[in-house]
Amino acid sequence: MTFKKAEWPRKLRSQHWYGGNSRDAIYHRGWLKNQGHPHDLFDGRPIIGILNTWSDLTPCNGHLRELAEKVKAGVWEAGGFPVEVPVFSASENTFRPTAMMFRNLAAMAVEEAMRGQPIDGAVLMVGCDKTTPSLLMAAASTDIPSIVVTGGPMLNGYFRGERVGSGTHLWIFSEAVKAGEMTQEEFIEAEASMSRSSGTCNTMGTASTMASMAEALGMALSGNAAIPAVDSRRRVMAQMTGRRIVEMVKDDLKPSDILTKQAFENAIRTNAAIGGSTNAVIHLLAIAGRVGVDLTLDDWDRLGRDIPTIVNLMPSGKYLMEEFFYAGGLPVVLKRLGEAGVLHRDALTVSGAAIWDEVKDVVNWNEDVILPAEKALAQSGGIVVLKGNLAPRGAVLKPSAATPALMVHRGRAVVFEDIDDYKAKIEDEALDIDETCVMVLKNCGPKGYPGMAEVGNMGLPPKVLRKGITDMVRISDARMSGTAYGTVVLHTSPEAAAGGPLAVVRDGDMISLDVPNRSLTVEISDEEMAARLAAWTPSHEMPASGYAWLHQTHVEGADTGADLDFLKGCRGREVGKDSH
């Protein structure tokens, strides 16, 4: 697409605070000068907000304060005025009941911080799963020139000669302990190898997926997604990002110029090619809703259906993010998509250039990491959207992480009413379950958990694991970690807590999963379904006040991005009235 740069110089947003010699301007300037800033910094140069999700309780982002110094250096070099702003950081590792419950709160808080403060452009410093979408949602809502720089993945882990992926091997080893194949002491020993450097998960989990989505959307500089956190080139990327945001402000290159329908289609196809997290579905739907792009679950199925998964990374494949970077990273994947004719080549990026111009000359340095199409992990690697009487508004499944033999399956439902019911029953040897059954978990959606926790990849019963079985069909309205794997149906909509059909599934009901035909059904008549739904009453707890009340009252379904209903759409960057 063609982008018309704004004229420069011109009056910037920040000059509504700092420009001129009125009492109000002196008030705003004078206070900031107590930090030792010279007067000429307020002369109309771009003021860049470095929105930093650093927190000691967000370990994935624990190194972002140091990285912010490199962003500042780049801003200074380009003639801007950097100001670092700490913003809400929702940690996947620590937040209860789940970080997902606070993604929308973070987006709302950051949006208001962007709009209400004197910044002309923003560098979104992110890493951990929810920090990337929350800040992108905020930027889309304000439409202030913005660019993403991620913290990068941690280095590879190794345990007794085996490559260990953070997250993925947590699931593998914990199941091995339950099956009696690994001791608890060995599990503790392996723990030290899972997270051995600063950075996000080193698998193609949600953090690396969302870093890839930011790059595929055009909201990060080319090559940003895969550079390891501790690699010196990550710091170079941060500095170059600082330089670039100043030029974006001068050009008035905004999120709405970049986040077009074509950009989202590029991202969806990229997610299929990298074997990305199912969480990307919810996050991209939410971002699209903020910028006003009509994106649906059906787009995910339509666009990803014929895209092979060519990135050989855990949890779908063999390698980790470190090898992905050495092989050439996401630019190689984007080039492959472009060569296959499924990339919108002229989609605009934060560099000011089209995405194809950024990647057309890159080289794949390891074809065992970024595979040829004929050797793909899955020839149809996109997120599958299933519908039927069990999921009228859709459910999702990640085929590259599933067991092929279970893609068409019929089995007896074993129902868990909520996560506590699951925990109470799953290790009971008397539980009537075998590997042919379908595990069903209710009340774990956006309203139900609340917040839609990553519990959809339910661990299998020990008595099934001891048979050597490692996968069963599992269905829920929950999410699962991008590091997880299995034949897991997620995001079933409407959710159980909202009175969706999942709420009335009973032990013994026969359930049919047909992935090729995109079907998910419970084998009861329409009349029986209607009767059960008419008799249903909510069982989840509804808080009386606070953010939990706000969230459960206003959160929408997973099928539209699980955003709060009053936050959709772009509210712009208009400066509010000054009371001083």
NUNULO-623791 format. One record per residue (C-alpha): x, y, z. Coordinates in steps of 0.1 Angstrom, whole numbers, plus 2048, in hexadecimal, padded with zeros to 3 digits. Example, Ala and Ser with C-alpha at 12.3 -4.5 7.8 and 13.67 -1.06 7.14 Angstrom:
REM residues 2
87B7D384E;8897F5847;
REM end
This chain:
REM residues 580
800800800;80A8247FC;80F83981B;80F85F819;82786E833;81B88B847;82C8AD843;8498B485B;84D8C9870;82A8CD87E;81B8D18A0;81C8B18B4;8058A38D0;81F8AB8EA;81F8D08E2;7FB8D28F0;80D8CC911;82F8DC90C;82D8F58F0;82C91B8F5;830931914;80E92F923;809928948;7FE904940;81C8FD929;83490A944;8228F595E;8278D5949;84B8DD93E;8568EA95F;84E8CA972;85F8B4958;87E8CA959;8848BE97D;89389F96C;8AF8B595D;8A18B993A;8AE8D7926;8948F091A;89A8E88F5;88E8C58F9;86B8D38FA;86F8E58D9;8588CF8C5;86D8B08C1;85A88F8C3;8548828E6;85685C8E6;845848901;858828908;83B813916;84D7F992B;83D7DA939;85C7D294E;8537C3970;8667AD988;847798989;846794963;86677F95F;86377E939;8667A4939;8807A7955;89B7B493E;8867CF92D;8947EC942;8B67E6933;8A87E3910;895804915;8B6816918;8BF80B8F5;89D8178E8;8A48398F9;8C683A8E8;8B58358C6;89B8508CE;8B68698D8;8CA8628B8;8AC8688A2;8A488A8B3;88887F8CA;8828838EF;87E860900;86985C91F;86683A92F;84383293D;83D812952;81B803948;8057E6954;8187C5950;8027A5951;819788958;80F76694B;824756967;815767985;7F3777980;7D576698F;7BC75A986;7CC75F963;7E077A951;7C5779936;7AC78894D;7C37A794F;7CC7AB92A;7AE7C2925;7B57D6945;7D97DB939;7CD7E6917;7B57FF926;7CF80C93E;7EA810923;7D182090B;7C983B925;7EE83F92D;7F5845908;7D885D902;7DB871922;800878921;81688E90B;8258748F3;8268768CE;8308528C8;8348328DB;84C8158DD;83A7F78EB;8527E38FF;8437C0904;84B79C907;83578691E;81677890E;7FB793916;8127B1915;8157B08EF;7F07AF8E7;7E67C7903;7FE7E28F7;7F57DD8D3;7D07DF8DC;7D78008EE;7EB80E8D0;7CF8048B8;7B68168CF;7C98378D0;7D98368AD;7F98478B9;81783D8A4;82481E8B5;83E8028B0;8447E18C2;8657D58D0;8647B48E2;87B7A78FC;8847878E8;8847628F2;89B75290B;8B873B901;8B37168FB;8B0700919;8C16DE91C;8BC6C2934;8D16A2933;8DA6A990F;8B66B0904;8AA6D18F6;8906DE90F;8756F7905;86770E920;843706926;8426E890D;8586D3923;8456DD942;8276CB934;83D6AE927;84F6A9948;8316AD95E;81E69294B;83D67C94D;83D67F973;819675974;82065795E;83D64C974;856652959;86866F96B;86F67598F;8656959A1;88A69B9A9;892699984;8766B197C;8856CB995;8A76C6986;8996CC963;8886EC970;8A96FF970;8AE6F994B;88C705940;89272B945;8B8731944;8B9755937;8A5774935;88977491C;867764913;86074090D;8797318F3;85E71C8E3;8447298C9;82E7308E7;81774E8E9;8337688F0;84775E8D2;82775B8BE;81C77E8C7;83E78B8BF;83B77B89D;818789899;8247AC8A1;83F7A8885;82779986D;80D7B4873;8287CD86A;8297DC88E;84E7D3895;86E7D6881;8767B986B;88979E87E;87E7A98A0;86A7898AA;88676F8AF;8A57808BB;8AE7708DD;8AA7878FB;8CF786905;8DC78A8E1;8ED7AB8DB;8D87AE8BB;8B97B18D1;8C87D28DF;8D07DE8BC;8AC7D78B2;8A07EC8D0;8B68098C6;8AB8088A2;8878078AE;88E8278C2;89B8388A3;87E82C88D;8628388A4;86E85C8A1;86B85A87B;84984A87E;83D868893;84B880879;83886D85E;819867874;81A84286C;7FF834882;7F281188C;7D4816876;7EA81A858;7FB7F985F;7E07E3870;7CB7DE851;7B77BF848;7D47B4832;7EC7B684F;7D57A0864;7D3787848;7F9786845;7FB78086B;7E176386A;7F475284E;815757861;806748880;7FE72986C;82172785D;83372A87F;81B713891;8117308A8;7FD7308C7;7D772E8C7;7D874C8DE;7E07618C0;7BC75C8B4;7AE76E8D2;7C87898D2;7C77928AD;7A17938AE;7A37AB8CB;7BD7C28BA;7A87C289A;78A7CC8AE;79D7EA8BC;7A97F789A;7877F0889;7917D4872;7767B986C;788799875;77677987F;77C755889;77374A866;79075F858;7A774A86E;79B72A85F;79973783B;7BB74783A;7CF72C84D;7BF70D83E;7D9708822;7F8716833;8126FC83D;8236FE85E;848702854;85870D875;8666EF887;8636FC8AA;8546EE8CA;8386E78D3;8306DC8AF;8546D38A5;8786CE8B1;88B6EF8B5;88970F8CA;8897348C3;8AF7378C4;8B27208A6;895733895;8A9753897;8C974388A;8B573586C;8A9758863;88B75D878;86976986E;87577C84F;87C75A83F;85974E846;84A76E838;85F76B819;852747815;82E753818;83576E7FE;8457567E6;82673F7EA;80F75C7E1;7FD75D803;80D77C811;80079F80B;8217AC7FF;8187D17FF;80C7D2823;81C7EF835;8347EB853;84280286D;861806858;84D81983F;8547FE825;83E7E2819;8427C182B;84F7AF80B;86B7C9807;8767C082A;87979B825;87E793800;8A478F802;8A777B822;8B7758823;8AC739835;8CC72C846;8BD70B854;8A36F8841;89E6E085E;8926FD873;87E70F858;8726F2843;86B6F081E;8456EE818;8476CA80D;8566C182F;83E6D6844;8336CA867;80F6CE85B;8036D5838;7E46E7846;7F46F9863;7DB71586A;7C5717888;7A6702882;78471188B;76A6F7894;7456FC896;7266E889E;70C6E48B9;7276E48D4;7387048C7;71F7198B3;7367378B2;7567228AE;7727118BF;79770E8B5;7B16F28B2;7D56F38A9;7DC6D6890;8026D9890;8026D08B6;7E76B68B4;7E76908AE;7DD68888A;7CA668895;7B467C8AB;7A9696892;78A68288B;77E6738AC;75E6688BD;75E6638E2;74B663903;74C683916;75C684938;7516A6947;7636BD95F;74C6D996A;7696F1971;78F6F0978;78A6E699C;7746C9992;78F6BE97A;7AA6C0994;7956AC9AD;78E690995;7AA68C97C;7C2676991;7A66619A0;7AB63D994;786638996;77F65297B;76C64295E;78364C942;79A63D928;7AD64A90A;78E6488F3;77B661908;778687902;78169D920;76A6BB923;7726D893A;7586F3940;75771694F;77A721946;77273B92C;77576192E;758764947;75B742957;77E73E965;77D75D965;79576994B;799749936;7B7738945;7D0721932;7C1701940;7B36F291F;7D06DA91B;7C46C5938;7DD6AC944;7D268893D;7C8670959;7E665D967;7D663B95F;7D564593B;7F865393B;805632949;7F862192A;810636915;7F464C908;7FF670904;7E16818F4;7BB6818F6;7A16988E8;79A6B5900;7806CF8FD;77B6EF911;772714910;79571B91E;7B672490D;7D671190D;7FA71D90F;80B7228EE;82670B8FA;80D6EE8FF;8026D38E7;7E86B88E1;7C66B38D0;7B76CF8E4;7976E28DA;7977048E9;7837258EB;7627138E7;74872F8E2;7317388F1;74272F911;73171A92C;72F737944;71B74A92A;70372D925;71371E906;70C6FA8FD;72C6EF90E;71B6F792F;7026DA92A;7186BE91E;7156A0935;72A68293E;724667925;71967E908;72A6738E8;73F68F8D8;74B68F8B4;7696A38A8;76F6A5883;78C6BD87C;78C6B8855;7676C2854;76C6DD870;7516CD885;74C6C98AB;72B6BA8B7;71C6AA8D5;70468E8CA;6E36998D8;6C46A68C7;6BC6CB8C2;69E6C68D9;6B46B78F4;6CD6D38F1;6B26ED8F4;6A46DC912;6C56DA924;6CD6FF91C;6AB70A929;6B16F894A;6D570694E;6DE71F969;70172F96D;71871F986;736736985;73C75199F;734775996;74878F9A9;7357AD9B8;74E7C89B1;7717D19A4;7827C9984;7777A5986;7537B1984;75B7C9968;76C7AD954;751793958;7357AC951;7447BA931;75C79F923;752792901;75676E8F4;77675E8E8;76875E8C5;76B7848C2;78B7888D6;77F7898FB;7837AE8FD;76D7C4913;74F7CF8FF;7537F4906;7787F58FA;7727EB8D6;77B8048BB;7958208B8;78F83D8D0;7AC8518C2;7C88678D0;7B48878D6;7C489C8F2;7AD8A2910;7A68C4920;7C28D2936;7B58DD959;7D48F0963;
REM end
